[in-house]
Amino acid sequence: MRFARRASNQPRSLFASGAGVLAMVLAGVSLFLSLWIVLPAPNRFWLPLGVGAPEVSPWLAALSAIAGAVVLLAYGWGKPAAIALGICAIALLLSLLPLLQVPGTRARMAAEMQTELGADYLAQVPEPVRDRLRPQPFRLWDGFGGIALPPGEIDVDRGLEFAKPDGVPLRLNVYRPAAGLHPTLVVIYGGAWQGGSPDSHETFSRYLAAQGYTVVAIDYRHAPQYPFPAQIEDVRTALTYLKTHAADLGADLSRLALMGRSAGAHLAAIAAYQSPQIVPIRAVVDYYGPVDLAAGYKNPPVPDPIDSRAVLRAFLGGTPDQVPNLYHQASPIHYVRPGLPPTLLVYGGRDHIVQAKYGRQLYNQLQATGNRAVWLEVPWSEHAFDILFSGVGNQLALYYTERFLAWALYGSAG
């Protein structure tokens, strides 16, 4: 009888042991991942966690809750449970930090858009275009299920060669509705001027094409083999190609905007602010682009996960003391003058690659010279936060970016 009782209890003991191990693992993992919502990445290896953790915070909150439930299942309310539940509670609080900031951030962004563009800035946008816009700045279920693309067929043409400087083939991708000419967005990828391709952020390009835009994602030569100004020369070459082949690409050049991310945003700003223009540019969308390269070199972020000084030396061929003219020529803030196209600036408040304070300087300079500029800051987000298309930060950024573009290219902003 004693043996039988011991045998009958064995499955429950094994279950409790296995559930206990699982509970501790889940609790530890949830805390480890959630810590990156507040901890900056010390180097390039940890940077993906610093970028991704705030943007997947709904998933991390769910993981923390599941871990707590498994703890209770394994331990009940005993002392081991108290420790594990404390870990889960800390992880849950950390994972809720971005979500708790969403309402205030959304209100600030809405107020900024209305202040700079007008309270009824979408009034002159055609109703079919307005109907395709996202109905809410943030939807929790989109963070789990993903953002659905607007309905509609799009055509994609990849790898169209537009130039071959020094034997380097430069190509572009075109994403567009099925027929006709459409408002056009030229997109320039980031990658510290050293890497990347027009395939970058393709979900975004498809999303905008489904909304009725022709999206042209362009290439450029990379540093250090090709230092500045090779990159801006390639952007201008791409715009010349677009001007020549607009009809074939479905591009309406009377309604054209430039957009870039990081290094691409830096190139987009210079191309849009330089004079003379190859094609008229109606608007600029700048996602966390470098602004004043000499200042960025002298005051790098702390921590500095990609060694921004090394990146700038590779891009410009030296330090600000060695090549001061190149640092001046490569800084968008030095091109600011009256009469520039409206600019949307989107930066992460926790950016440790391009600090938001530099984007704010460009915003202030644009406004001081009589230009129209919109400043949107996502307080919990790191650099390149929008790589997670359904992330918390990108939902807000996307909502206002598509409205800015509708106002600039479909409305009467030009």
N, C-alpha and C positions, 0 to 999 in steps of 0.2 A: 504493500500500500504506500509506504514511504517512497519507494522507487517510482511508482506510478504517478504520485503527486509531483515529484521532481520533474518527471518527463513531461507532464502536462503543462508545467510552468515554463518549460524551455522555449517554446515558440514565442511566448509573450516577452520573455527576457531578451531573446534575440531581436525581436521587433523593437523593443525599447532601446536596445543598444544601437541598432542601425539608425533609428529615428534620431537618437541623440547625436550621433556623429553628423548626420545630415543637417540637423538643426544648427550645430556649431559652425559647420562649413558655410551654410547659408547666411548665418549672422555675420561671420567674418567677411565673407565676400561682399555683402551688402554694405557693410561699414567701409571696407577698403575702397569700393567704387564710389561711394557717396562722398568720401573725403576729398575727391578730386573736384568737387563742386566749389570748394573753398581754397584748396591748395593749388598754387601755380606749378606748372611742370618745370622741374629744374633743368631738363635737357630734352633733346629731340626724341629720345626713346619714350619718355613719359608724356610727350605732348598730345598724342591721340587721346589719352585719358583725360587730360585737362580740357581738351576741346569737346570731347563727347559726353562726359558725365553730366554737365548741366543740361545738355540738350535732350538727353534720354531720362531726365529726372522722373517722369511719370512711371517708367519701367523700374527705376530704382526704388521708388516709393512702393510699388507693388511687390518687388522682391523683398523689401524690408518687412512688409506686412505678412507675406507668406512665411518668411523666416520666423517671425514671432509666433505664427500659428503652429508651425512645426515644433518650435520650442515647447509650447504648452502641451502639444500632443505627446511629446517625448518625456517631459519632466513634470508635467503638472505645475504646481505652484511652489515647488521646493526651491532650495538655495541655488542649485545650478540654473534653474529657470530664471531666477532673478538676475543673475549675471548676464545670461544670454539675452534676456528681454531688454536689459539696459543697453546692450550693444545694438539691438534692433531699433530701440527708441531713438538712439543718437543718429543711426543711419537714416531713419525715417524723417527726423527733423531736418537733417542736412538735405535730403532729397526733395523736401518740400520748399526749400528756400527759393528756387527759381519760380515755382508755381505761385508762391505767395507774393512775388513781385510783379506778376503778370498784370493784375488790374491797374496798379499805379503806372507801370510802364506804358500800357495801352492808352491810358488817359493822357499821359504826356505826349505820346506820339500823335494822337488825334488832335490835340490842341496845337502842336507844332505845325501839322499839315494845314490846319485851318488858318492859323496865323499867317503863314507864309504864302499859301496858295489861294486863300479866300474861303469863307465859310461854305460857299456853294461851289467849290472848285470842280466838282464832277457834273455840274448842271448842264454843261454843253457837250458832254460825252454822250454819244448815241446810246439809246436805251439797250440795244442788243449787246453792246460792249459792257455796259454796267451790269447786265444780268449774268455775264460770265465771270465776274469778279467774285473772290471768296466772300461769303456772307458775314464771316466773323473773323476778327484778328487772331483768335486762338480758340481751338476746340480740342478738348482733352482727348476725345476718341481718335482724332487725327494723329495724335502722338503715338497711339497704339496701332491703328490700322493703316496709317499713311494718308497723304493728301492725294485725292483723286484728281486726275487731269480733266480739264473741261472736255465735254464731248466734241467730237469733230475729227475728221481725218486730216493728217498732216503728211507732207512729203519731206523726205530727208535725202539730201545729196551730200555725200562724204568725200573728203579728200580731193577737193577741186584745187588744183595747183594755180596759185595766183602770181608767183614769182620764184626765181631761183638765184638769189644773190650769192656770189662766191660758190656756186654749185650746190647750195643748200636749198632743197625744195621746200617751199612754204605753201601750206594748204589751208583750206577753210571748209567748214561744214555749214550747210544751209538747212534750216528747219522752217517750214512755211505751210500755211494753208494751201489747199489743193490748187487754186487758180487765182490769177490776177496779181495786182500790185498791192502791197500792204505796208503799213507803218513798220519801220525797220529798226532793229536793235542790233548793233555790232557789239559782240561780247569778246573781251580779252581776258584770257586766263591768268591766274597767278602762278607762283612757284619760285619766288625769290629771283626772278629773271633767269633762272638756271634750269628750269624744267617745266613740264606740263605739255598739254596738247589741246586742240580745239574740242576734243571729246569731253573735256572737263565739265562737270556740272550739267551733263546732258539732260537730266530730268527737268531742270529749270528751263533749258532751251526748248524742250518739247512742250512744257507747260505754257510758255509764252506763245509758241506757235499755235497751240490749240486755242489760245485766246484771240488769235487774229493777227499776230505779228509775223513778219519775216525776221528770223534770228540768224545772224551771220557770225559764227564763231571763228576767229582768225588765229593764225600762227605768227610767231616771230622767232628770230635767232636768239640763241641763249648765251649768256655769260658763263664762264669767263672767256671762252674762245672768241666770242663776239661781244666786246664791252659796249656800253653806251657811247654813241647814240644809235647803234645798229637797230635796237628794238623799236625806237620811235620812227626810224626810217621805214621799217617793215610795216608798221601800223599805217603810215601814210601811203605806202605802196598798196596795201590792202584796200584802203579807201579809194585810191585811184582806180583800182581794178573794179571795185563795186560801182563806181561812177560810170565806167565803161560798159559794164555788163548788168546794169540794174534791171533791165527788162527781163533778161534771161533768168535772173535770180529771184524775181518777184519782189524787188525792193522799190518802195516809193521814197525817192531821195528827198522829197519835200517834207517828209516826216521821219527824220532819222535821229536816233539817240545812240550814245556810246555808253557802255557799261564795262566795268572791270572789277576784279577782285584782287586785293593785295597789290602785287607788282603790276597786274593788269589794270587795276584802278589807277595806279600811278601813271601808266602809259595813256590810259583813256583821258585823264585830266589834262595832261600836256597836249595831246592831240586836239582836244576840244578847245583849249585856251590859246593855242598857238595861232598866229596870224601870218599869212592868209589861210583861209580854210579851203580844203580840197572840195568838200561838199558842205552845205549848210547843216549845222548840228543844232537840233532843237533842245536837247537835254543831255545831262550827264548823270550817271548813277555810279557812285564811288563807294564800294564796299571795302572798308578798312585799308585804304591805300596810303602809302608813304607820302609825306607832304613836304617836309624840309629835311633833306638827306644829311646835310651837315649837322643840324641840331640832333637828328637821330643818331648820328655817329658819336657825337660828344656826350650824349645823355642816353645811353641804351637802357632798355628795360631791365629790371631786376626781379626775378632771374631772367636770363637771356637764353632761352632754350635753343635757338638756332645760331647763336653767335652772330648777331646782326652786323657787327663791325666787319667780320670776315666776309659776309654777304655783300656789303657795300663796297669793300675793296675789290672783290671779284667783279662786281658790276661796273665800277668806275675806274678800275685800274690803279687805285691808290687811296690814300687818306685825304681828308679835307685840306690838310696843309700841303700835300703833294700836288693835288689836282683841284684847286679851289674853283676854277672856272667850270669844270665838269659837274661838281656838286651843285653849283648855282644853276647851270643849265638843266640839270636833271631834277630840279625841285619844283613841283607844280605851284607852290605858293608864290614863286617869283614871276609867274605868268598871269597873275590876277590883275585885272584891269576892268574898267566899266564896260558894259555891253556883252558880258559872257552869257552863255545859255544857262538856264536854271540847273541847279545841281542838287542832287539828293545824296547826302552823306550818311552812311550806315556803319557804325563802329560798335565793337564790344567793349563794355566797361572794364573787363578783366583782360584785355588784350595785352599779351606779353611779347608780341612780335612788332606790331605797330601800335603804339600807345594812343588811346583815344584823345589825349590832350592835343596831339598834333592835328588830328582831324578837326578838332574844335577850333584850332588856330586858322585853318583854311576856311572854315565856316564863318568865323568872325571877319576875316579879311574879305571874303566875298561880299558879305553884307555891308562892310564899311565902304566898299567901292560901288555900292548901289546895285549889286547883283542879287538875284533871288536864290536863296539856298535854304535847304531843309536839313535839320540835324536830328537824326534818330540814333539813340544810344541804347543798347541792350545791356543792362547793368551786370548780368550774371555771365555773359558770354565771353569766350576766348576768341582768338584769331581763327578765321575760317570756320566759324560756328555753323554757317549755312551749308556745309558739306553734308549735314544730316538734314535732308529736305523736309522731313516731318518733325524736326526738332522744335523745341519750345521757342528758341530765338528766331529760327527761320520762319516759323509761322507768322510772327509779328512783322518781321522784315519783308516777307513776301507780300503780305496784305497791303502794306503801305507802298511798296515798290510798284506793284501792279497798278495802284491808284495814281501814283505819280506819273507813270508812263502813259496811262489813259488820259490824264489831264494834259500832258505835254504833247502827245502824238495824235490823240483823237479829238481833243478839245481845241480851244482857240488860244492855247498858251503861247503859241509861236507868233 
